[in-house]
Amino acid sequence: MTEEVLFENATARIAAARNVVVAAWADAPRTTVELREFEKAGKRVSTQFEKRAVFANVILSGTPSFSQEVRDEVTRLTRTPMFHLGTAQIILVQGLAGVAVRAFLATSFILSRTKIPNKVFGDLDFGVDWLHGRLCEGPVEWKRDAVYDFVKRCIDR
C-alpha cells in the first residue's frame, strides 16, 4: 500500500493511502492554510476514486479557538462533498476542549446540511471500525487492521 504525506506543519499532518485521507491535528488551525491543503488532498483522492473515499479527521490536541475565517472555511468545506463514503471525526482530546471541538464540528455539519455519512467518535477503535464499514462500499478492499495501522501512523508524530 502506498502512503503519502501530502502536507505537514506544526499544526497538521495530512496523508493519503489509496482511497483514505487522514488529517491529524496537533492544534486548531489559526488560518486557512491547513484547510486549503486538506481540500487539495481531498479533491485529488476523491477524483482518483470517483468520490468513493473516506476521511478520518483526527483531533489529537490543541486549544479549540477558531477564528471566523476558519469557521467560514470549515463550513464551506463541509458543503463541498469529497468523501462520499463517509467522514469520521475522531476527537481524542479529553475534557472541555474535546467537548468544544465536538460542538464546533457538529455545528459545522448541521449548517452544511450534508447528506454524506459522518460520525463523531471519542475513541480511535470505534472510529476505525466505522470507517472500515464504510470502505466496504468502495472500490478498494481494505482490511480493518490496515485501516487502523494507517491512521495510527498518521497520528503518531
N, C-alpha and C positions, 0 to 999 in steps of 0.2 A: 504494500500500500504506500503510495506516495503522499507524504505530508509536506506541507509548505507553510512556513510562517510568512504571511503576506504583509504584516505591519507589526512593529513593536516599538514602544517607548516606555517611559516610566509609568504611564497610566494604563496602557492596554497592550495585549498581545492578541493578534487576530491570525488564525491559522485555518487551513482547509485540508481535508483529505477526502478525495472523491466527492460525494455529494453532502458532506457535512462541513459546516463552518462553525468555529468556536471563537468567541470573544471572551477573553479572561481579563477582568478589570481589577487592578490593584487600587484604583481610586476612581472617583466620579470624574467624568470629563468636565473640564472647565471651559473648553471651547469646542467647536465642532470638528476639529482636526480628526480625532479618532473616529467620530461618527461618519465622516465622509470616507475615511479609509475602509470602515466596515461596509459602507454602501458599495464601494468599488469591488471589494471582495465578494460580497453577496451577489452583485449583478454578474460577476464573472462565473461563479459556481452555478448560479441559477440558470444562466444562459446555457452553459455547458450541459446541464442535466435537465433542460426543458422545464425548469421551475420545480422539479421534483427533488427537492433538497430540504435539509433541516438545518436549524440554527440553534446552538447552545450558547446562551448569554449567561456567563458565569461571573457573578459578583463576589470577589474574594475579600475585599476590604475597602476602606475609604470613608470619607465624610460625605453623606448624602446632601450635598449642596449643589443645586442645579440652577444655572442662570436661565433667564428667559430665552436666550438664544439656544441653549442646549435643550430646553423643554420643547421649543418650537421644532427643532431639528428631529428630536425623538418622535414627536407626533407625526411629522412629515414622513419619516422613515416607516413608521408602523402603518401608514396609509399606502405605502408602496410595497405591495406584496412581492417578496422574492423567494420565500421558502414555503412553498405550497404544502409540503408535507407536515410542517409544524415548527414551532419555536418553543424551546424550553427556557424559561427564566429560572436559573438555578442560583438562589441567593444564599451564599454561605456566610454572610455577615450576621453576627448574632446581636441580640438586644434591640434597642430602639433604632439604631442605624439600619438594621435589617428590616425592621417594620417600615421605616421611612422609604427605603428603596422599593420594597414590595408595593407600597401605596403609590409611589410615583409611577412604577411600571404598569400597575393595574389601571391607573387613571389614563395613562397613555393609550392602552389598548381599548379602553372604553371610548375615549374620544375618537380613536381611529375607526371604530366600527368595523374592524377587520373580520372577515369570515374565515381566515386562516387559523387552524388549530394552534392554540398557545396555552401554556400552563405554567404556573409559578410553583417552584419547589424550594424547600429549605434543606434538601438532602441530595447529595450527588447521585447516590444509587437510584433513588426514585426518579430523578430527572433523566438519568441514562436509560432506565427501564422504559420510560415513556418515549424517549427519542427512538430507541430500538424498535418499539412497536410501530411508530410512525414510519420508520425506514422500511419496514416490511412491505409497504405500499409503493416503494420506489424502484428505480431501475438498477440499483446496485445491491448485491447481497452483503449484509453486514452481520457478523456475529456480535452478540451483546458484549462480550469481553473486549472485542476490538474497538467498539464504540467507547467503552469505559476507559480503556488504555489511552486512546487518542485524546479524549477530554482531559484525562489526568495529566498527560504530558504537557498539554497546553496550559494548565493552571499551575503546574509546578515550575516556579520561576527560579 
